[in-house]
Amino acid sequence: MFRPVPVAIGLRYLRAKRRNAFISFISLASIIGIALGVTVLITTMAVMSGFQKEIRDRLLQFAAHATVSASGEPMREWQQALDVASRDPRVAGAAPYVETEALLSGPRKQPAMVRGVTPALEDTVSEIGHKLKSGEEDSLAPGSYNILLGQELALWLGVEVGDPVLVMLPEFQGSPMGAMPRYKRFIVSGIFEAGHNEIDRGLAVVHMEDLQRVLRMDGVTGVRLKLHDLNQSYAVARDLALQLPGFYRVSDWMQENANLYHSLKMEKTVMGILLSLIILMGAFTLVNSQVMLVIDKQADIAILRTLGLTPGGVMLVFMVQGTLIGIVGTVLGLVGGVTLTWNLQRILNAIESLFNITLLPSDVYYITGLPTDMQTGDVAATLVVALVMSILATLYPAWRASRTQPAEALRYE
């Protein structure tokens, strides 16, 4: 099989090393450094993606994928909106809702978002019925004035199932004593746990008709949508709004949780950049090993030059060796990263059993396991970074080899 002379010579050097069972310590350190960097980066990106997915999934258990709401006034065409949504194959479920901020008062006070829902329809867009720790979702019947509280919210209020809670709204009504805030007494009929602090501490759920009566509202705040593909949330909600009379506000889960979404994305990006420095350290070690190899092969370079090998050919000889070291380190890192990621939970469990400790206690963290989500894009980006760094690390030693003068190199041979 035909191969260019520089490539054949570079591979010949490497084969000779293996046949002599000799690999320099610095070259080995380069391979280990690159492999370690790739392994750590792949595993860390998988863990970061796993936490992002876990937080997103827990958030979307209660938050809608998309929302269509009226601008500054109640939405009265919500039945039509539900009909349009039911005919859209991209929509998995739709439900109306009424939402307002309120101050909840029990033994203690705590502000929260009060959401009025229709239980039968709400089950198509959220999992509140599956997250109840006590009580039943069926307790939200029209006229019962029952209320479901998040676990942290109930703890802050100091109430349990069966206790009364006073819901004070940010609206005032006239009375003989002057302007008084509007309020209504509800009974705690259930406590849920979403596994997301903002929801567990800041959300209370009542029946939609009860909240409409308290607010004296003849419509709803909007319609919440659950989609088969959450990445199309904004487009689907916009299409729905365009089929309704009037003007409506359209938002999706990314807009509603923009700060959280962008902070998680920024953390992942910064972590990836910082851990790439491990690969860079391996690349610097590769530079050192190649420089030492060039010095050791001065006589060989001079002979090759006298035989007619061009400076570019000499440069290619050493780039082949350095690039192959980078490829070996990258492949070993890929195997190590994938293996470590797949077995990370087992390793965590083994460490906890061995030292009799709990690394992620349930009373401190909502996520007690170590979720991983190895994405093809992250793995591909890691491999590209490692290979590019390896190739760049060979440029200076190879260029230095190409500058070797045959007469100077052979003077003392």
TORLO-778171 format. One record per residue (C-alpha): y, x, z. Coordinates in nm, 4 decimals, padded with zeros to 6 digits. Layout:
! TORLO-778171
<r c2="Y" c1="X" c3="Z"/>
...
***
This chain:
! TORLO-778171
<r c2="00.0000" c1="00.0000" c3="00.0000"/>
<r c2="00.3374" c1="00.1413" c3="-00.0997"/>
<r c2="00.5852" c1="00.2110" c3="00.1765"/>
<r c2="00.9210" c1="00.3917" c3="00.1595"/>
<r c2="00.8942" c1="00.7545" c3="00.2713"/>
<r c2="01.1318" c1="00.7176" c3="00.5722"/>
<r c2="00.9340" c1="00.4181" c3="00.6991"/>
<r c2="00.6014" c1="00.5984" c3="00.6512"/>
<r c2="00.7287" c1="00.9064" c3="00.8393"/>
<r c2="00.8681" c1="00.6968" c3="01.1246"/>
<r c2="00.5388" c1="00.5089" c3="01.1638"/>
<r c2="00.3500" c1="00.8380" c3="01.1355"/>
<r c2="00.5393" c1="00.9762" c3="01.4333"/>
<r c2="00.4459" c1="00.6710" c3="01.6357"/>
<r c2="00.0789" c1="00.6819" c3="01.5350"/>
<r c2="00.0625" c1="01.0468" c3="01.6275"/>
<r c2="00.1947" c1="00.9661" c3="01.9751"/>
<r c2="-00.0705" c1="00.7038" c3="02.0287"/>
<r c2="-00.3477" c1="00.9281" c3="01.8990"/>
<r c2="-00.2441" c1="01.1951" c3="02.1466"/>
<r c2="-00.2316" c1="00.9300" c3="02.4218"/>
<r c2="00.1249" c1="01.0367" c3="02.4966"/>
<r c2="00.4266" c1="00.8141" c3="02.5357"/>
<r c2="00.7378" c1="00.9632" c3="02.6849"/>
<r c2="00.8472" c1="00.8236" c3="03.0173"/>
<r c2="01.1910" c1="00.7348" c3="02.8846"/>
<r c2="01.0482" c1="00.5447" c3="02.5871"/>
<r c2="00.8163" c1="00.3594" c3="02.8211"/>
<r c2="01.1111" c1="00.2806" c3="03.0470"/>
<r c2="01.2949" c1="00.1424" c3="02.7439"/>
<r c2="01.0056" c1="-00.0905" c3="02.6618"/>
<r c2="00.9752" c1="-00.2020" c3="03.0246"/>
<r c2="01.3514" c1="-00.2561" c3="03.0559"/>
<r c2="01.3730" c1="-00.4694" c3="02.7424"/>
<r c2="01.0564" c1="-00.6628" c3="02.8330"/>
<r c2="01.1810" c1="-00.7261" c3="03.1855"/>
<r c2="01.5187" c1="-00.8446" c3="03.0599"/>
<r c2="01.3635" c1="-01.0833" c3="02.8074"/>
<r c2="01.1175" c1="-01.2166" c3="03.0680"/>
<r c2="01.3877" c1="-01.2814" c3="03.3273"/>
<r c2="01.6257" c1="-01.4338" c3="03.0738"/>
<r c2="01.3648" c1="-01.6717" c3="02.9271"/>
<r c2="01.2520" c1="-01.7834" c3="03.2734"/>
<r c2="01.6056" c1="-01.8272" c3="03.4074"/>
<r c2="01.7183" c1="-02.0262" c3="03.1037"/>
<r c2="01.4113" c1="-02.2487" c3="03.1414"/>
<r c2="01.4888" c1="-02.3095" c3="03.5092"/>
<r c2="01.8564" c1="-02.3820" c3="03.4368"/>
<r c2="01.7574" c1="-02.6227" c3="03.1592"/>
<r c2="01.5032" c1="-02.7811" c3="03.3921"/>
<r c2="01.7650" c1="-02.8446" c3="03.6595"/>
<r c2="02.0041" c1="-02.9843" c3="03.3983"/>
<r c2="01.7349" c1="-03.2212" c3="03.2693"/>
<r c2="01.6347" c1="-03.3247" c3="03.6215"/>
<r c2="01.9932" c1="-03.3968" c3="03.7277"/>
<r c2="02.0625" c1="-03.5813" c3="03.4015"/>
<r c2="01.7480" c1="-03.7927" c3="03.4312"/>
<r c2="01.8236" c1="-03.8846" c3="03.7924"/>
<r c2="02.1798" c1="-03.9717" c3="03.7026"/>
<r c2="02.0739" c1="-04.1885" c3="03.4103"/>
<r c2="01.8346" c1="-04.3842" c3="03.6296"/>
<r c2="02.1434" c1="-04.5739" c3="03.7481"/>
<r c2="02.4152" c1="-04.4767" c3="03.4995"/>
<r c2="02.4195" c1="-04.6365" c3="03.1560"/>
<r c2="02.3693" c1="-04.4321" c3="02.8403"/>
<r c2="02.6745" c1="-04.6065" c3="02.6973"/>
<r c2="02.9267" c1="-04.8684" c3="02.8054"/>
<r c2="03.1411" c1="-05.1162" c3="02.6140"/>
<r c2="03.4177" c1="-05.2643" c3="02.8287"/>
<r c2="03.7374" c1="-05.4642" c3="02.7784"/>
<r c2="04.0747" c1="-05.2925" c3="02.8004"/>
<r c2="04.2679" c1="-05.4113" c3="03.1047"/>
<r c2="04.1172" c1="-05.7622" c3="03.1202"/>
<r c2="03.7766" c1="-05.9262" c3="03.1698"/>
<r c2="03.5300" c1="-05.9184" c3="02.8829"/>
<r c2="03.4511" c1="-06.2796" c3="02.7897"/>
<r c2="03.2397" c1="-06.2123" c3="02.4793"/>
<r c2="02.9619" c1="-06.0417" c3="02.6741"/>
<r c2="02.6972" c1="-06.2916" c3="02.5636"/>
<r c2="02.7807" c1="-06.2114" c3="02.2024"/>
<r c2="02.7636" c1="-05.8411" c3="02.2868"/>
<r c2="02.4150" c1="-05.8863" c3="02.4305"/>
<r c2="02.3048" c1="-06.0711" c3="02.1156"/>
<r c2="02.4388" c1="-05.7944" c3="01.8903"/>
<r c2="02.2743" c1="-05.5264" c3="02.1067"/>
<r c2="01.9384" c1="-05.7054" c3="02.1021"/>
<r c2="01.9355" c1="-05.6907" c3="01.7225"/>
<r c2="02.0056" c1="-05.3155" c3="01.7120"/>
<r c2="01.6768" c1="-05.1189" c3="01.6965"/>
<r c2="01.8458" c1="-04.8200" c3="01.8615"/>
<r c2="01.9117" c1="-05.0199" c3="02.1807"/>
<r c2="01.6368" c1="-05.0338" c3="02.4435"/>
<r c2="01.8231" c1="-05.2639" c3="02.6818"/>
<r c2="02.1622" c1="-05.4207" c3="02.7542"/>
<r c2="02.3081" c1="-05.5816" c3="03.0658"/>
<r c2="02.6513" c1="-05.7140" c3="03.1725"/>
<r c2="02.8164" c1="-05.5829" c3="03.4861"/>
<r c2="03.1194" c1="-05.6315" c3="03.7081"/>
<r c2="03.2526" c1="-05.3256" c3="03.8859"/>
<r c2="03.5311" c1="-05.2599" c3="04.1333"/>
<r c2="03.6254" c1="-05.0107" c3="04.3998"/>
<r c2="03.6136" c1="-05.1310" c3="04.7582"/>
<r c2="03.6211" c1="-05.0203" c3="05.1179"/>
<r c2="03.2945" c1="-05.0989" c3="05.2942"/>
<r c2="03.3088" c1="-05.1497" c3="05.6674"/>
<r c2="03.0265" c1="-05.1516" c3="05.9210"/>
<r c2="03.0292" c1="-04.9522" c3="06.2443"/>
<r c2="03.2107" c1="-04.6991" c3="06.0257"/>
<r c2="03.4096" c1="-04.7277" c3="05.7020"/>
<r c2="03.3380" c1="-04.5681" c3="05.3664"/>
<r c2="03.4872" c1="-04.6261" c3="05.0178"/>
<r c2="03.2388" c1="-04.6977" c3="04.7410"/>
<r c2="03.1981" c1="-04.8492" c3="04.3970"/>
<r c2="03.0627" c1="-05.2042" c3="04.4126"/>
<r c2="02.8692" c1="-05.3090" c3="04.1038"/>
<r c2="02.7718" c1="-05.6667" c3="04.0282"/>
<r c2="02.4549" c1="-05.7003" c3="03.8210"/>
<r c2="02.2062" c1="-05.9566" c3="03.6976"/>
<r c2="01.8707" c1="-05.8266" c3="03.8313"/>
<r c2="01.6598" c1="-05.9504" c3="03.5387"/>
<r c2="01.8818" c1="-05.7772" c3="03.2820"/>
<r c2="01.9675" c1="-05.4779" c3="03.4998"/>
<r c2="01.6030" c1="-05.3694" c3="03.4996"/>
<r c2="01.6343" c1="-05.3016" c3="03.1251"/>
<r c2="01.9089" c1="-05.0396" c3="03.1718"/>
<r c2="01.8412" c1="-04.8866" c3="03.5163"/>
<r c2="01.5596" c1="-04.8204" c3="03.7607"/>
<r c2="01.7164" c1="-04.9609" c3="04.0745"/>
<r c2="01.4137" c1="-05.1820" c3="04.1350"/>
<r c2="01.1875" c1="-04.8752" c3="04.1471"/>
<r c2="01.4125" c1="-04.6748" c3="04.3793"/>
<r c2="01.4330" c1="-04.9120" c3="04.6740"/>
<r c2="01.3184" c1="-04.7502" c3="04.9977"/>
<r c2="01.3430" c1="-05.0783" c3="05.1857"/>
<r c2="01.4135" c1="-05.4381" c3="05.0901"/>
<r c2="01.3632" c1="-05.6049" c3="04.7518"/>
<r c2="01.5735" c1="-05.6337" c3="04.4379"/>
<r c2="01.4895" c1="-06.0065" c3="04.4220"/>
<r c2="01.7070" c1="-06.0520" c3="04.7310"/>
<r c2="02.0107" c1="-06.0384" c3="04.5009"/>
<r c2="02.0197" c1="-06.4092" c3="04.4304"/>
<r c2="02.3378" c1="-06.5963" c3="04.3298"/>
<r c2="02.5223" c1="-06.7198" c3="04.6371"/>
<r c2="02.3188" c1="-06.5091" c3="04.8819"/>
<r c2="02.5918" c1="-06.2471" c3="04.9152"/>
<r c2="02.3336" c1="-05.9786" c3="04.9742"/>
<r c2="02.4074" c1="-05.6136" c3="04.9004"/>
<r c2="02.2004" c1="-05.3045" c3="04.8184"/>
<r c2="02.3323" c1="-04.9727" c3="04.9489"/>
<r c2="02.2604" c1="-04.6131" c3="04.8569"/>
<r c2="02.0764" c1="-04.4217" c3="05.1280"/>
<r c2="02.3646" c1="-04.1875" c3="05.2053"/>
<r c2="02.6155" c1="-04.4726" c3="05.1961"/>
<r c2="02.4124" c1="-04.6734" c3="05.4477"/>
<r c2="02.3895" c1="-04.3656" c3="05.6690"/>
<r c2="02.7637" c1="-04.3102" c3="05.6585"/>
<r c2="02.8316" c1="-04.6770" c3="05.7334"/>
<r c2="02.5741" c1="-04.6770" c3="06.0130"/>
<r c2="02.3911" c1="-04.9880" c3="05.8881"/>
<r c2="02.0344" c1="-05.0849" c3="05.8083"/>
<r c2="01.8622" c1="-05.3744" c3="05.6311"/>
<r c2="01.9786" c1="-05.7029" c3="05.7861"/>
<r c2="02.3119" c1="-05.5700" c3="05.9113"/>
<r c2="02.6421" c1="-05.7196" c3="05.7886"/>
<r c2="02.8873" c1="-05.5184" c3="05.5803"/>
<r c2="03.2468" c1="-05.6191" c3="05.5171"/>
<r c2="03.3594" c1="-05.5501" c3="05.1597"/>
<r c2="03.7381" c1="-05.5145" c3="05.1373"/>
<r c2="03.8834" c1="-05.5185" c3="04.7848"/>
<r c2="04.2024" c1="-05.3460" c3="04.6671"/>
<r c2="04.3671" c1="-05.6852" c3="04.6075"/>
<r c2="04.6001" c1="-05.8745" c3="04.8369"/>
<r c2="04.6373" c1="-06.2458" c3="04.8994"/>
<r c2="04.9028" c1="-06.4402" c3="05.0824"/>
<r c2="04.8435" c1="-06.5675" c3="05.4357"/>
<r c2="05.0560" c1="-06.6934" c3="05.7305"/>
<r c2="05.0406" c1="-06.3351" c3="05.8578"/>
<r c2="05.1629" c1="-06.1917" c3="05.5290"/>
<r c2="04.9774" c1="-06.0094" c3="05.2552"/>
<r c2="04.6147" c1="-05.9452" c3="05.3517"/>
<r c2="04.3453" c1="-05.7585" c3="05.1586"/>
<r c2="04.0756" c1="-05.9746" c3="05.0079"/>
<r c2="03.7398" c1="-05.9264" c3="05.1750"/>
<r c2="03.3924" c1="-06.0762" c3="05.1931"/>
<r c2="03.1026" c1="-06.0387" c3="05.4326"/>
<r c2="02.7710" c1="-05.9270" c3="05.2741"/>
<r c2="02.4295" c1="-05.8727" c3="05.4293"/>
<r c2="02.2405" c1="-05.5495" c3="05.3612"/>
<r c2="01.9167" c1="-05.6581" c3="05.1934"/>
<r c2="01.7963" c1="-05.3228" c3="05.0628"/>
<r c2="01.8527" c1="-04.9473" c3="05.0589"/>
<r c2="01.7830" c1="-04.7332" c3="04.7525"/>
<r c2="01.7557" c1="-04.3599" c3="04.6900"/>
<r c2="01.8538" c1="-04.2327" c3="04.3463"/>
<r c2="01.8168" c1="-03.8641" c3="04.4297"/>
<r c2="02.1758" c1="-03.8027" c3="04.3176"/>
<r c2="02.4394" c1="-03.7560" c3="04.5861"/>
<r c2="02.7270" c1="-03.9306" c3="04.4056"/>
<r c2="02.5165" c1="-04.2420" c3="04.3516"/>
<r c2="02.3451" c1="-04.2498" c3="04.6903"/>
<r c2="02.6764" c1="-04.2091" c3="04.8692"/>
<r c2="02.9122" c1="-04.3993" c3="04.6438"/>
<r c2="02.7358" c1="-04.7057" c3="04.4975"/>
<r c2="02.6668" c1="-05.0553" c3="04.6325"/>
<r c2="02.4994" c1="-05.3253" c3="04.4225"/>
<r c2="02.5445" c1="-05.7032" c3="04.4534"/>
<r c2="02.4696" c1="-06.0007" c3="04.2310"/>
<r c2="02.7177" c1="-06.0328" c3="03.9463"/>
<r c2="02.8021" c1="-06.3975" c3="04.0167"/>
<r c2="02.8784" c1="-06.3207" c3="04.3829"/>
<r c2="03.1217" c1="-06.0457" c3="04.2883"/>
<r c2="03.2788" c1="-06.2648" c3="04.0204"/>
<r c2="03.3496" c1="-06.5315" c3="04.2837"/>
<r c2="03.5019" c1="-06.2795" c3="04.5232"/>
<r c2="03.7179" c1="-06.1324" c3="04.2481"/>
<r c2="03.7909" c1="-06.4762" c3="04.0964"/>
<r c2="03.6894" c1="-06.3338" c3="03.7618"/>
<r c2="03.5903" c1="-06.5464" c3="03.4609"/>
<r c2="03.4327" c1="-06.2611" c3="03.2646"/>
<r c2="03.2644" c1="-05.9273" c3="03.3174"/>
<r c2="03.3837" c1="-05.5690" c3="03.3249"/>
<r c2="03.1636" c1="-05.4756" c3="03.0316"/>
<r c2="02.8142" c1="-05.4287" c3="02.8938"/>
<r c2="02.5892" c1="-05.1370" c3="02.9801"/>
<r c2="02.3439" c1="-05.0028" c3="02.7203"/>
<r c2="02.0209" c1="-04.8076" c3="02.7400"/>
<r c2="01.9172" c1="-04.6345" c3="02.4172"/>
<r c2="01.6001" c1="-04.4889" c3="02.2758"/>
<r c2="01.7929" c1="-04.1717" c3="02.1857"/>
<r c2="02.0630" c1="-04.0937" c3="02.4404"/>
<r c2="02.2226" c1="-03.8388" c3="02.2051"/>
<r c2="02.3365" c1="-04.1322" c3="01.9879"/>
<r c2="02.4958" c1="-04.3160" c3="02.2800"/>
<r c2="02.8578" c1="-04.3014" c3="02.1680"/>
<r c2="02.7838" c1="-04.3905" c3="01.8051"/>
<r c2="02.5728" c1="-04.6926" c3="01.9044"/>
<r c2="02.8340" c1="-04.8197" c3="02.1523"/>
<r c2="03.1095" c1="-04.7786" c3="01.8914"/>
<r c2="02.9097" c1="-04.9725" c3="01.6326"/>
<r c2="02.8590" c1="-05.2513" c3="01.8862"/>
<r c2="03.2295" c1="-05.2659" c3="01.9744"/>
<r c2="03.3266" c1="-05.2897" c3="01.6068"/>
<r c2="03.1171" c1="-05.6063" c3="01.5686"/>
<r c2="03.3023" c1="-05.7847" c3="01.8514"/>
<r c2="03.6428" c1="-05.9562" c3="01.8262"/>
<r c2="03.9286" c1="-05.7724" c3="01.9928"/>
<r c2="03.9625" c1="-05.4184" c3="02.1215"/>
<r c2="03.7174" c1="-05.2518" c3="02.3580"/>
<r c2="03.6812" c1="-04.9244" c3="02.5397"/>
<r c2="03.3719" c1="-04.7237" c3="02.4474"/>
<r c2="03.2281" c1="-04.4467" c3="02.6636"/>
<r c2="02.8937" c1="-04.2728" c3="02.7032"/>
<r c2="02.7157" c1="-04.0835" c3="02.9786"/>
<r c2="02.8572" c1="-03.7479" c3="02.8672"/>
<r c2="03.2158" c1="-03.8735" c3="02.8911"/>
<r c2="03.1604" c1="-04.0464" c3="03.2242"/>
<r c2="03.0087" c1="-03.7311" c3="03.3720"/>
<r c2="03.2027" c1="-03.4734" c3="03.1712"/>
<r c2="03.2851" c1="-03.2486" c3="03.4690"/>
<r c2="02.9242" c1="-03.2295" c3="03.5837"/>
<r c2="02.7900" c1="-03.1873" c3="03.2295"/>
<r c2="03.0317" c1="-02.9079" c3="03.1379"/>
<r c2="02.9931" c1="-02.7284" c3="03.4726"/>
<r c2="02.6150" c1="-02.7178" c3="03.4320"/>
<r c2="02.6530" c1="-02.5958" c3="03.0758"/>
<r c2="02.9021" c1="-02.3293" c3="03.1866"/>
<r c2="02.6703" c1="-02.2120" c3="03.4662"/>
<r c2="02.3863" c1="-02.1741" c3="03.2183"/>
<r c2="02.6054" c1="-01.9820" c3="02.9726"/>
<r c2="02.7437" c1="-01.7448" c3="03.2373"/>
<r c2="02.3960" c1="-01.6865" c3="03.3814"/>
<r c2="02.2647" c1="-01.6042" c3="03.0346"/>
<r c2="02.5436" c1="-01.3529" c3="02.9725"/>
<r c2="02.4917" c1="-01.1826" c3="03.3085"/>
<r c2="02.1152" c1="-01.1575" c3="03.2697"/>
<r c2="02.1599" c1="-01.0167" c3="02.9193"/>
<r c2="02.2872" c1="-00.7042" c3="03.0941"/>
<r c2="01.9266" c1="-00.6309" c3="03.1957"/>
<r c2="01.8361" c1="-00.6134" c3="02.8269"/>
<r c2="02.1449" c1="-00.3974" c3="02.7726"/>
<r c2="02.0208" c1="-00.1528" c3="03.0358"/>
<r c2="01.6923" c1="-00.1263" c3="02.8481"/>
<r c2="01.8887" c1="-00.0677" c3="02.5274"/>
<r c2="02.0838" c1="00.2181" c3="02.6894"/>
<r c2="01.7540" c1="00.3732" c3="02.7978"/>
<r c2="01.6402" c1="00.3403" c3="02.4378"/>
<r c2="01.9484" c1="00.5353" c3="02.3284"/>
<r c2="01.8590" c1="00.8164" c3="02.5684"/>
<r c2="01.4992" c1="00.8341" c3="02.4504"/>
<r c2="01.6024" c1="00.8426" c3="02.0850"/>
<r c2="01.8623" c1="01.1133" c3="02.1456"/>
<r c2="01.5984" c1="01.3272" c3="02.3177"/>
<r c2="01.3596" c1="01.2613" c3="02.0295"/>
<r c2="01.6211" c1="01.3705" c3="01.7764"/>
<r c2="01.6790" c1="01.6941" c3="01.9691"/>
<r c2="01.3030" c1="01.7566" c3="01.9868"/>
<r c2="01.2584" c1="01.6953" c3="01.6124"/>
<r c2="01.5426" c1="01.9177" c3="01.4887"/>
<r c2="01.3043" c1="02.1449" c3="01.2978"/>
<r c2="01.1203" c1="01.8520" c3="01.1395"/>
<r c2="01.4503" c1="01.6971" c3="01.0333"/>
<r c2="01.5608" c1="02.0227" c3="00.8722"/>
<r c2="01.2351" c1="02.0533" c3="00.6784"/>
<r c2="01.2596" c1="01.6942" c3="00.5608"/>
<r c2="01.6158" c1="01.7573" c3="00.4438"/>
<r c2="01.5114" c1="02.0696" c3="00.2498"/>
<r c2="01.2346" c1="01.8658" c3="00.0859"/>
<r c2="01.4953" c1="01.6260" c3="-00.0470"/>
<r c2="01.5130" c1="01.3484" c3="00.2111"/>
<r c2="01.8654" c1="01.2078" c3="00.2140"/>
<r c2="02.0728" c1="01.1645" c3="00.5336"/>
<r c2="02.0217" c1="00.7900" c3="00.4994"/>
<r c2="01.6461" c1="00.8472" c3="00.4832"/>
<r c2="01.6541" c1="01.0591" c3="00.7983"/>
<r c2="01.8558" c1="00.7883" c3="00.9691"/>
<r c2="01.5976" c1="00.5269" c3="00.8684"/>
<r c2="01.3117" c1="00.7383" c3="01.0113"/>
<r c2="01.4524" c1="00.7178" c3="01.3623"/>
<r c2="01.5722" c1="00.3607" c3="01.3270"/>
<r c2="01.2126" c1="00.2608" c3="01.2479"/>
<r c2="01.0918" c1="00.4179" c3="01.5732"/>
<r c2="01.3693" c1="00.2729" c3="01.7887"/>
<r c2="01.3405" c1="-00.0719" c3="01.6320"/>
<r c2="00.9645" c1="-00.0768" c3="01.6834"/>
<r c2="01.0131" c1="00.0095" c3="02.0524"/>
<r c2="01.2583" c1="-00.2801" c3="02.0750"/>
<r c2="01.0151" c1="-00.5153" c3="01.9009"/>
<r c2="00.7302" c1="-00.4169" c3="02.1349"/>
<r c2="00.9523" c1="-00.4707" c3="02.4395"/>
<r c2="01.0747" c1="-00.8048" c3="02.3050"/>
<r c2="00.7237" c1="-00.9318" c3="02.2305"/>
<r c2="00.5991" c1="-00.8256" c3="02.5748"/>
<r c2="00.9020" c1="-00.9978" c3="02.7282"/>
<r c2="00.8313" c1="-01.3140" c3="02.5289"/>
<r c2="00.4713" c1="-01.3249" c3="02.6505"/>
<r c2="00.5801" c1="-01.2487" c3="03.0064"/>
<r c2="00.8618" c1="-01.5051" c3="03.0028"/>
<r c2="00.6462" c1="-01.7864" c3="02.8678"/>
<r c2="00.3621" c1="-01.7054" c3="03.1091"/>
<r c2="00.5962" c1="-01.6803" c3="03.4087"/>
<r c2="00.7713" c1="-02.0055" c3="03.3199"/>
<r c2="00.4445" c1="-02.1976" c3="03.2845"/>
<r c2="00.3194" c1="-02.0685" c3="03.6202"/>
<r c2="00.6465" c1="-02.0651" c3="03.8130"/>
<r c2="00.5643" c1="-02.3665" c3="04.0302"/>
<r c2="00.2235" c1="-02.2199" c3="04.1168"/>
<r c2="00.3881" c1="-01.8918" c3="04.2155"/>
<r c2="00.6412" c1="-02.0807" c3="04.4282"/>
<r c2="00.3614" c1="-02.2725" c3="04.6019"/>
<r c2="00.1681" c1="-01.9496" c3="04.6613"/>
<r c2="00.4713" c1="-01.7824" c3="04.8198"/>
<r c2="00.5294" c1="-02.0832" c3="05.0455"/>
<r c2="00.1645" c1="-02.0838" c3="05.1541"/>
<r c2="00.1495" c1="-01.7082" c3="05.2045"/>
<r c2="00.4607" c1="-01.6798" c3="05.4205"/>
<r c2="00.4431" c1="-02.0342" c3="05.5659"/>
<r c2="00.7957" c1="-02.1220" c3="05.4523"/>
<r c2="00.9590" c1="-02.3951" c3="05.2447"/>
<r c2="01.1891" c1="-02.2537" c3="04.9773"/>
<r c2="01.3309" c1="-02.5923" c3="04.8737"/>
<r c2="01.3196" c1="-02.8211" c3="05.1807"/>
<r c2="01.3476" c1="-03.1927" c3="05.1080"/>
<r c2="01.6035" c1="-03.2464" c3="05.3848"/>
<r c2="01.8453" c1="-03.0062" c3="05.2131"/>
<r c2="01.7760" c1="-03.0414" c3="04.8396"/>
<r c2="01.7247" c1="-03.3576" c3="04.6357"/>
<r c2="01.4997" c1="-03.1580" c3="04.4021"/>
<r c2="01.2105" c1="-03.0170" c3="04.6032"/>
<r c2="01.0181" c1="-02.8592" c3="04.3162"/>
<r c2="01.1274" c1="-02.6035" c3="04.0614"/>
<r c2="01.1742" c1="-02.7917" c3="03.7317"/>
<r c2="01.1529" c1="-02.5959" c3="03.4076"/>
<r c2="01.2392" c1="-02.6953" c3="03.0534"/>
<r c2="01.1729" c1="-02.4145" c3="02.8069"/>
<r c2="01.3799" c1="-02.4927" c3="02.4994"/>
<r c2="01.3070" c1="-02.3341" c3="02.1639"/>
<r c2="01.6764" c1="-02.2602" c3="02.1039"/>
<r c2="01.7094" c1="-02.0656" c3="02.4301"/>
<r c2="01.3961" c1="-01.8604" c3="02.3606"/>
<r c2="01.5081" c1="-01.7870" c3="02.0039"/>
<r c2="01.8559" c1="-01.6826" c3="02.1220"/>
<r c2="01.7019" c1="-01.4487" c3="02.3819"/>
<r c2="01.4774" c1="-01.2839" c3="02.1224"/>
<r c2="01.7661" c1="-01.2408" c3="01.8796"/>
<r c2="01.9852" c1="-01.0821" c3="02.1503"/>
<r c2="01.7073" c1="-00.8411" c3="02.2478"/>
<r c2="01.6325" c1="-00.7387" c3="01.8886"/>
<r c2="02.0000" c1="-00.6972" c3="01.7970"/>
<r c2="02.0624" c1="-00.4807" c3="02.1054"/>
<r c2="01.7571" c1="-00.2710" c3="02.0223"/>
<r c2="01.8681" c1="-00.2168" c3="01.6632"/>
<r c2="02.2226" c1="-00.1295" c3="01.7697"/>
<r c2="02.0836" c1="00.1162" c3="02.0263"/>
<r c2="01.9135" c1="00.3144" c3="01.7471"/>
<r c2="02.2260" c1="00.3555" c3="01.5346"/>
<r c2="02.3891" c1="00.6457" c3="01.7191"/>
<r c2="02.0735" c1="00.8601" c3="01.7594"/>
<r c2="01.9770" c1="00.7941" c3="01.3967"/>
<r c2="02.3280" c1="00.8787" c3="01.2777"/>
<r c2="02.3188" c1="01.1992" c3="01.4819"/>
<r c2="01.9857" c1="01.2912" c3="01.3222"/>
<r c2="02.1290" c1="01.2343" c3="00.9734"/>
<r c2="02.4121" c1="01.4807" c3="01.0519"/>
<r c2="02.1666" c1="01.7668" c3="01.1195"/>
<r c2="02.2319" c1="02.0735" c3="00.9022"/>
<r c2="01.9039" c1="02.2336" c3="00.7836"/>
<r c2="02.0352" c1="02.5916" c3="00.7970"/>
<r c2="02.1628" c1="02.5563" c3="01.1521"/>
<r c2="01.8463" c1="02.3851" c3="01.2704"/>
<r c2="01.6099" c1="02.6503" c3="01.1161"/>
<r c2="01.8160" c1="02.9574" c3="01.2076"/>
<r c2="01.6135" c1="03.0382" c3="01.5210"/>
<r c2="01.2780" c1="02.8925" c3="01.4133"/>
***
